[in-house]
Amino acid sequence: MAGSWEVTKNSSCDYEQGPTNEVLERWNFSIETDKELDKKVSRENSDKEIMREIQAIMRQIASSITYLPCLDEPCIFDVLAYTDMDVAIPFTWTESDPKLIANLQMVKLHSFDTKIGKVDTLVSYKNDEWDEQ
């Protein structure tokens, strides 16, 4: 099997309400590898630039507590990996339903580039305020 950077197009971490498995929050990471990027565009960032971009994302994640809803109930999390259909996947992986979020709100976080690819980050969460209206 090829390396995970070569076959994974998107991965997410879903936080689900324990008893109902309702998805309350999703951290989505969209991955572009070099073979998908335009070869004319240089992605030669220095280690210092890459570290600065990752630090900016970490600061943004830490500050997300100000706008993301508090998850008061017990939650479980599920890690999802999205691949091409023709890719051989480990036998321990299972297919999943789409796990849609009701009353969806989204917040795009910083992206970062490395020498091997680009990662975009998006947080989706259930907006409970719609339930109260």
C-alpha positions in Angstrom: 0.0 0.0 0.0 1.2 3.5 -0.8 2.0 6.0 2.0 -1.0 7.6 3.7 -0.1 11.0 2.1 -0.4 9.4 -1.3 -3.9 7.9 -0.8 -5.7 10.1 1.7 -7.5 13.0 0.2 -9.3 14.1 3.3 -9.5 13.1 6.9 -11.7 14.2 9.7 -12.2 13.7 13.4 -15.9 13.6 14.3 -17.1 14.2 17.9 -20.4 12.3 18.4 -22.9 12.3 21.2 -22.3 9.0 23.0 -25.8 7.4 23.2 -27.2 8.7 19.9 -24.0 8.9 17.7 -25.2 12.3 16.5 -22.3 14.3 15.1 -21.8 17.5 17.0 -18.5 18.7 15.7 -16.1 17.8 12.8 -12.5 18.8 12.3 -11.8 18.3 8.6 -8.3 18.2 7.1 -8.2 18.4 3.3 -4.9 17.2 2.0 -3.3 18.0 -1.4 -0.1 16.2 -2.3 2.6 17.2 -4.7 1.2 15.1 -7.5 -2.1 17.0 -7.3 -0.5 20.4 -7.1 0.4 22.5 -10.2 4.0 21.6 -10.9 4.6 25.3 -11.9 3.9 26.5 -8.4 6.8 26.3 -6.0 6.0 24.8 -2.6 9.6 25.2 -1.3 8.8 26.7 2.2 11.6 26.8 4.7 11.2 24.8 7.9 10.8 28.1 9.7 7.9 29.2 7.5 6.2 25.8 7.9 6.6 26.0 11.7 5.2 29.5 11.7 2.1 28.3 9.7 1.6 25.3 12.0 1.9 27.6 15.1 -0.8 29.9 13.6 -3.1 27.0 13.2 -2.4 25.9 16.8 -3.2 29.4 18.1 -6.4 29.5 16.0 -7.5 26.0 17.4 -6.8 27.3 21.0 -8.8 30.4 20.4 -11.7 28.4 18.9 -13.1 27.9 22.4 -14.6 31.4 22.1 -17.0 30.4 19.3 -17.4 26.6 19.3 -20.3 25.3 21.4 -19.4 23.6 24.6 -19.8 19.8 24.4 -21.4 19.1 27.7 -22.6 15.6 27.1 -20.2 12.5 27.0 -18.8 12.3 23.5 -17.0 9.7 21.4 -14.8 10.5 18.4 -14.4 8.8 15.1 -11.5 9.3 12.7 -12.5 9.2 9.0 -10.1 8.9 6.1 -11.4 9.7 2.5 -9.5 7.9 -0.3 -10.0 7.2 -4.0 -12.2 4.2 -4.7 -9.5 2.2 -6.4 -7.1 2.4 -3.4 -6.3 -0.7 -1.4 -7.1 0.1 2.2 -6.1 -1.8 5.4 -8.5 -4.6 6.3 -9.1 -3.1 9.7 -10.8 0.0 8.2 -14.5 -0.1 7.7 -16.8 2.0 5.5 -18.9 4.7 7.1 -22.1 6.6 6.3 -21.7 10.4 5.6 -22.4 11.4 9.2 -24.1 14.6 8.4 -24.4 17.4 10.9 -27.8 19.0 11.5 -28.0 22.9 11.6 -24.4 23.1 10.3 -22.1 26.0 10.9 -18.6 26.1 9.4 -15.4 27.9 10.3 -12.3 27.8 8.0 -9.0 27.8 9.8 -5.6 28.6 8.4 -4.0 26.3 5.9 -0.4 25.4 5.7 2.0 24.3 3.0 5.0 21.9 3.4 7.5 20.7 0.9 5.3 17.6 0.2 1.8 19.2 0.1 -0.9 21.5 1.5 -3.4 21.0 4.3 -6.6 23.0 4.6 -8.6 22.9 7.9 -12.3 23.4 8.4 -14.4 23.0 11.6 -18.1 22.2 11.3 -20.4 22.1 14.2 -24.1 21.8 15.1 -25.6 25.2 15.7 -28.0 24.6 18.7 -29.2 28.2 18.5 -31.4 27.1 15.5 -33.1 24.5 17.8 -34.1 27.3 20.2 -35.8 29.5 17.5 
